């Protein structure tokens, strides 16, 4: 895995949304805002 530097574009990735649908970061390319939340859960 390569190291990202400040202001580098984020690498494309696939994740599952709260509805169970797979989404990719590239689906939002050109949109004004993208908010990423990584829930660590509770133990």
TACOR-V792548 format. One record per backbone hydrogen bond with DSSP energy under -1.0 kcal/mol. CO is the residue of the C=O (numbers start at 1). NH is the residue of the N-H. If there is no record, write none. Layout:
BEGIN
((CO;NH) (CO;NH))
END
This chain:
BEGIN
((5;8) (13;25) (15;23) (17;20) (21;17) (23;15) (24;27) (25;28) (26;29) (28;31))
END
